[in-house]
Amino acid sequence: QLQLVESGGGLVQPGGSLRLSCAASGFTLGVYAIGWFRQAPGKEREGVSCINWGGTYTKYADSVKGRFTISRDNAKNTVYLQMNSQKPEDTAVYYCAAHSRPVQTMCTLVPFDFGTWGQGTQNTVAS
């Protein structure tokens, strides 16, 4: 069974940092581009960042550029999202997802392109 599991969410003060992890089971995460998405209450799901299968290409939403960093460790079958200088507007449930097709040299922040999704982890930024 293909499965993605997110972890690392929690409560952080404005300006604080957290690192989210996305671990895969049932398939080799290393051949897929992986995206991070988020959804706040009452809002649509939006793309945050993505990384290609080899880790040589990354893309970020303008709202997180310079603050968030995506990376991957294919040996550990895990992708990470380092979130620094967080703002209250970063509060959301964060999801990771694997691209629908393997070995993508680039990636997008379009949810439709991703086929396997995790259950999400809550990230709350508040004082």
Buried (B, 14 or more C-beta within 10 A) or exposed (E): EEEBBBEBBEEBEEEBEBBBBBBBEEBEBBBBBBBBBBBBEEEEBBBBBBBBBBBEBBBBBEEBEEBBBBBBEBEEBBBBBBBBEBEEEBBBBBBBBBBEEEEBEEBBBEBEBBEBBBEBBEBBBEE
